[in-house]
Amino acid sequence: MSTAAEKLPPSLNRYPWGALLSALLAVVVWGGSFAVTRVTVQEIPPFTLAFLRFALAALVLWPLARRHRRAVIAAEDRRALFLLGFVGVTLYFSFENFGLKYTTATHGALIVATIPLTTEAVKAFLHRRRPRPLVLAGLLIALVGVILLIGPREGEATLLGDLLMLVAVTTWVWYTFLADRLVKRYPNLLLTFRIMTVGALTLLPGALLEALLFPLPRPSLAAWGGVLFLGMICSALAYHLWNRAIPALGVAVTNNLLYGIPLVGVITGVVSLGETLTTNIFIGGALIIGGVLLACREQTNEQNKRDSGSK
């Protein structure tokens, strides 16, 4: 999401392919983050890694967020802001980091791909309405894919790791509902900076506890490179590129590009980490992505009908 105040530089307005390239680069970075986290969390404990990641990201975004320094978070919204940081950063990335410590990047990327469908299922439950037939079909297809994925144990993936990734999915769905009101009231960049700052601060106790219980060995240069990638590139730069691209491409186009994240996650897991693309992963992954695409296409058609009817 973005705001009117965050205008594209002239170069991107003049060349739409520049915005497309920015969005694609963000997708590649986010897809590759599963493999990077999988490697880095083997050397740097999960809470500590998450703290370093978001402390660094907040530091990088701080100069950009200062452009909105006149925007003040209302007193009645501060509790909600704290919850956003705690749920969307502390809880989500703690579960994701612990999950990727015990499962593969491939499994992690495919399980996280179910977030849109899980969100739709929770929304239907809360509003006490039955999903449309194609949405329901997509939910069931993706569910079968998840069951296949976390069923028989193959390779380095463990049931514990997969279940932790599923918990991460539920926390992100919770975050989505919490964020719905605030994202409409404040500049996106400022809100993200504040959320990351809250997340870093609430991750600090866990990082300190890890330091006391599990003294940190000297991480390798590769591990520190992973921290820099996750903080500066994945959480700061990619976010900035993404929000720069939205005004030029539109929300629909950019959201469709997000479906490339699990594909990139699987490719990087197989190519860079040597993870095995088993039959269960192949079929389960295809069902998950197919189910998500089916349901989201139906939702897009519904939205287009509503938009055309309101004109």
C-alpha positions as CSV (number, residue, x, y, z in Angstrom):
1,M,0.0,0.0,0.0
2,S,1.1,3.6,-0.5
3,T,-0.1,7.1,-0.1
4,A,-0.5,10.0,-2.5
5,A,2.2,11.8,-0.7
6,E,4.7,9.2,-1.7
7,K,5.1,10.1,-5.4
8,L,7.2,8.3,-7.9
9,P,10.4,9.9,-9.1
10,P,10.2,11.2,-12.7
11,S,12.2,8.3,-14.0
12,L,9.6,5.7,-12.9
13,N,6.7,7.9,-14.1
14,R,8.3,8.2,-17.5
15,Y,9.2,4.5,-17.8
16,P,6.5,2.1,-16.4
17,W,8.9,-0.8,-16.9
18,G,11.0,0.7,-14.2
19,A,8.2,0.3,-11.7
20,L,7.6,-3.3,-12.8
21,L,11.3,-4.0,-12.4
22,S,11.2,-2.5,-8.9
23,A,8.2,-4.7,-7.9
24,L,9.8,-7.8,-9.4
25,L,13.0,-7.2,-7.6
26,A,11.1,-6.9,-4.3
27,V,9.4,-10.2,-5.1
28,V,12.7,-11.9,-5.8
29,V,14.2,-10.6,-2.5
30,W,11.2,-11.7,-0.4
31,G,11.2,-15.1,-2.1
32,G,14.9,-15.5,-1.4
33,S,14.5,-14.5,2.2
34,F,13.4,-18.0,3.2
35,A,16.7,-19.6,2.1
36,V,18.7,-16.8,3.7
37,T,16.8,-17.1,7.0
38,R,17.1,-20.9,6.9
39,V,20.9,-20.6,6.7
40,T,21.4,-17.6,9.1
41,V,19.1,-19.0,11.9
42,Q,21.4,-22.0,12.2
43,E,24.1,-19.7,13.6
44,I,22.2,-16.8,15.1
45,P,19.3,-17.7,17.4
46,P,15.7,-16.9,16.2
47,F,14.9,-14.0,18.6
48,T,18.3,-12.5,18.1
49,L,18.1,-12.7,14.4
50,A,14.7,-11.1,14.3
51,F,15.8,-8.3,16.6
52,L,18.9,-7.5,14.5
53,R,16.9,-7.6,11.3
54,F,14.2,-5.1,12.4
55,A,16.5,-2.9,14.4
56,L,18.6,-2.5,11.3
57,A,15.5,-2.1,9.0
58,A,14.1,0.6,11.3
59,L,17.4,2.4,11.3
60,V,17.5,2.4,7.5
61,L,13.9,3.6,7.1
62,W,14.3,6.3,9.8
63,P,15.5,9.0,7.4
64,L,12.7,8.3,4.9
65,A,10.1,8.2,7.7
66,R,11.2,11.7,8.8
67,R,9.5,13.1,5.7
68,H,6.2,12.4,7.6
69,R,7.4,13.7,10.9
70,R,4.4,16.1,11.0
71,A,2.0,13.1,11.1
72,V,1.3,12.3,14.7
73,I,-0.1,8.9,15.8
74,A,-3.3,9.7,17.7
75,A,-3.4,8.7,21.4
76,E,-6.3,6.3,20.8
77,D,-4.3,4.5,18.0
78,R,-1.1,3.9,20.0
79,R,-2.3,0.7,21.6
80,A,-3.3,-0.6,18.2
81,L,0.2,0.4,16.8
82,F,1.9,-1.5,19.7
83,L,-0.2,-4.6,18.8
84,L,0.7,-4.3,15.1
85,G,4.4,-4.3,16.0
86,F,4.1,-7.1,18.5
87,V,1.9,-9.4,16.3
88,G,3.2,-8.5,12.8
89,V,6.9,-8.4,13.7
90,T,7.6,-10.0,17.1
91,L,5.2,-13.0,16.9
92,Y,5.2,-13.6,13.2
93,F,9.0,-13.5,12.6
94,S,9.7,-15.4,15.8
95,F,7.5,-18.2,14.7
96,E,8.9,-18.0,11.1
97,N,12.5,-18.0,12.3
98,F,11.9,-20.9,14.7
99,G,10.0,-22.7,11.9
100,L,12.8,-22.2,9.4
101,K,15.3,-23.5,11.9
102,Y,13.5,-26.9,11.8
103,T,12.0,-27.0,8.3
104,T,13.2,-26.2,4.8
105,A,13.0,-23.0,2.9
106,T,10.9,-24.8,0.3
107,H,8.3,-25.9,2.9
108,G,8.4,-22.5,4.5
109,A,7.7,-20.6,1.3
110,L,4.8,-22.8,0.3
111,I,3.1,-22.7,3.7
112,V,3.4,-18.9,3.9
113,A,1.7,-18.8,0.4
114,T,-1.5,-19.9,2.1
115,I,-1.9,-16.5,3.9
116,P,-4.4,-15.0,1.4
117,L,-6.6,-18.1,1.7
118,T,-6.4,-18.3,5.4
119,T,-7.3,-14.6,5.6
120,E,-10.4,-15.3,3.5
121,A,-11.4,-18.3,5.6
122,V,-11.2,-16.3,8.8
123,K,-13.0,-13.3,7.3
124,A,-15.9,-15.6,6.2
125,F,-16.0,-17.1,9.7
126,L,-16.1,-13.7,11.4
127,H,-18.7,-12.3,9.1
128,R,-20.7,-15.6,9.3
129,R,-20.9,-15.8,5.5
130,R,-20.3,-18.8,3.2
131,P,-17.4,-18.3,0.8
132,R,-18.3,-18.3,-2.9
133,P,-18.0,-21.7,-4.6
134,L,-14.6,-21.0,-6.4
135,V,-13.2,-19.5,-3.2
136,L,-14.3,-22.5,-1.2
137,A,-12.8,-24.8,-3.9
138,G,-9.5,-23.0,-3.7
139,L,-9.5,-23.3,0.1
140,L,-10.0,-27.1,-0.1
141,I,-7.5,-27.6,-2.9
142,A,-4.8,-25.6,-0.9
143,L,-5.7,-27.5,2.3
144,V,-5.0,-30.8,0.5
145,G,-1.7,-29.3,-0.7
146,V,-0.7,-28.4,2.9
147,I,-1.6,-31.9,4.2
148,L,0.5,-33.4,1.4
149,L,3.3,-31.1,2.2
150,I,3.5,-31.7,6.0
151,G,2.5,-35.3,5.8
152,P,5.2,-37.9,5.2
153,R,8.6,-36.7,6.5
154,E,11.2,-36.3,3.7
155,G,14.6,-34.6,3.8
156,E,15.4,-32.0,6.4
157,A,11.8,-30.8,7.0
158,T,10.3,-31.7,10.3
159,L,6.7,-31.6,11.5
160,L,7.6,-29.2,14.3
161,G,9.0,-26.7,11.8
162,D,6.0,-27.0,9.5
163,L,3.6,-26.5,12.4
164,L,5.5,-23.4,13.5
165,M,5.2,-22.0,10.0
166,L,1.5,-22.6,10.1
167,V,1.3,-20.7,13.5
168,A,3.2,-17.9,11.8
169,V,0.6,-17.8,9.0
170,T,-2.2,-17.4,11.6
171,T,-0.3,-14.5,13.4
172,W,0.0,-12.7,10.0
173,V,-3.7,-13.1,9.4
174,W,-4.3,-11.6,12.8
175,Y,-2.0,-8.7,11.9
176,T,-3.9,-8.1,8.7
177,F,-7.2,-7.6,10.5
178,L,-5.5,-5.4,13.1
179,A,-3.8,-3.3,10.4
180,D,-7.0,-2.7,8.4
181,R,-8.0,0.6,10.2
182,L,-4.6,2.2,10.8
183,V,-3.3,1.8,7.2
184,K,-6.1,4.0,6.1
185,R,-5.2,6.8,8.5
186,Y,-1.5,7.2,8.4
187,P,1.3,7.4,5.7
188,N,2.4,3.8,4.9
189,L,6.1,4.6,5.3
190,L,5.7,6.2,8.7
191,L,3.4,3.4,9.9
192,T,5.9,0.7,8.8
193,F,8.8,2.4,10.4
194,R,6.9,2.6,13.7
195,I,5.7,-1.0,13.5
196,M,9.3,-2.2,12.9
197,T,10.6,0.0,15.8
198,V,8.0,-1.5,18.1
199,G,8.8,-5.0,16.8
200,A,12.6,-4.5,17.5
201,L,11.9,-3.2,21.0
202,T,9.6,-6.1,21.9
203,L,12.0,-8.6,20.4
204,L,14.9,-7.3,22.6
205,P,13.9,-9.3,25.8
206,G,13.9,-12.5,23.8
207,A,17.3,-11.7,22.3
208,L,18.7,-10.9,25.7
209,L,17.3,-14.2,27.1
210,E,19.0,-16.1,24.3
211,A,22.2,-14.3,25.0
212,L,22.0,-15.4,28.7
213,L,21.0,-19.0,28.1
214,F,22.8,-19.7,24.8
215,P,26.0,-17.6,24.5
216,L,26.3,-16.5,20.9
217,P,29.2,-18.2,19.2
218,R,31.1,-16.1,16.7
219,P,28.8,-16.0,13.6
220,S,30.5,-16.5,10.2
221,L,30.7,-13.7,7.7
222,A,27.9,-15.5,5.8
223,A,25.6,-15.2,8.8
224,W,26.3,-11.5,9.2
225,G,25.7,-11.1,5.5
226,G,22.4,-12.8,6.1
227,V,21.5,-10.2,8.8
228,L,22.4,-7.4,6.5
229,F,20.4,-8.9,3.6
230,L,17.3,-9.5,5.8
231,G,17.4,-6.1,7.5
232,M,18.7,-3.7,4.8
233,I,17.6,-5.4,1.6
234,C,14.5,-7.5,2.5
235,S,12.8,-5.4,5.2
236,A,13.9,-1.9,4.1
237,L,14.9,-1.6,0.5
238,A,12.4,-4.2,-1.0
239,Y,9.6,-2.6,1.0
240,H,10.6,0.9,-0.4
241,L,10.8,-0.4,-4.0
242,W,7.4,-2.1,-3.6
243,N,5.6,1.0,-2.4
244,R,7.3,3.1,-5.1
245,A,5.9,0.7,-7.7
246,I,2.3,0.6,-6.6
247,P,1.2,4.0,-7.9
248,A,2.6,3.3,-11.4
249,L,1.4,-0.3,-11.7
250,G,-1.8,-0.3,-9.6
251,V,-2.7,-2.4,-6.6
252,A,-4.1,-5.3,-8.7
253,V,-0.9,-5.8,-10.8
254,T,1.4,-5.6,-7.8
255,N,-0.7,-7.9,-5.7
256,N,-0.6,-10.5,-8.6
257,L,3.1,-10.3,-8.6
258,L,3.2,-11.5,-5.0
259,Y,2.2,-15.0,-6.2
260,G,5.8,-15.3,-7.5
261,I,7.2,-15.3,-3.9
262,P,6.6,-19.0,-3.2
263,L,8.0,-19.9,-6.7
264,V,11.2,-17.9,-6.0
265,G,11.3,-19.5,-2.5
266,V,11.2,-23.0,-3.9
267,I,13.8,-22.2,-6.6
268,T,16.3,-20.6,-4.1
269,G,15.8,-23.4,-1.7
270,V,16.5,-26.1,-4.3
271,V,19.3,-24.2,-6.1
272,S,21.2,-22.5,-3.3
273,L,20.6,-25.0,-0.4
274,G,20.4,-28.2,-2.4
275,E,16.9,-29.0,-1.0
276,T,15.2,-31.9,-2.7
277,L,12.1,-31.3,-4.7
278,T,10.2,-34.4,-3.7
279,T,6.9,-35.7,-5.3
280,N,5.0,-34.5,-2.2
281,I,6.5,-31.0,-2.4
282,F,5.9,-30.8,-6.2
283,I,2.2,-31.9,-6.0
284,G,1.5,-30.2,-2.6
285,G,3.1,-27.0,-3.8
286,A,1.1,-27.0,-7.1
287,L,-2.1,-27.6,-5.2
288,I,-1.4,-24.7,-2.8
289,I,-0.5,-22.2,-5.5
290,G,-3.3,-23.4,-7.7
291,G,-5.8,-23.1,-4.9
292,V,-4.6,-19.6,-4.0
293,L,-4.8,-18.5,-7.6
294,L,-8.3,-19.9,-8.1
295,A,-9.7,-18.3,-5.0
296,C,-8.0,-14.9,-5.6
297,R,-9.1,-14.8,-9.2
298,E,-12.7,-15.2,-8.0
299,Q,-12.2,-12.5,-5.5
300,T,-10.7,-10.2,-8.2
301,N,-13.7,-10.8,-10.4
302,E,-16.1,-9.9,-7.5
303,Q,-14.1,-6.7,-6.8
304,N,-14.2,-5.7,-10.5
305,K,-18.0,-6.3,-10.6
306,R,-18.4,-4.1,-7.5
307,D,-16.2,-1.4,-9.0
308,S,-18.1,-1.4,-12.3
309,G,-21.4,-1.3,-10.5
310,S,-20.4,1.7,-8.4
311,K,-19.5,3.8,-11.5
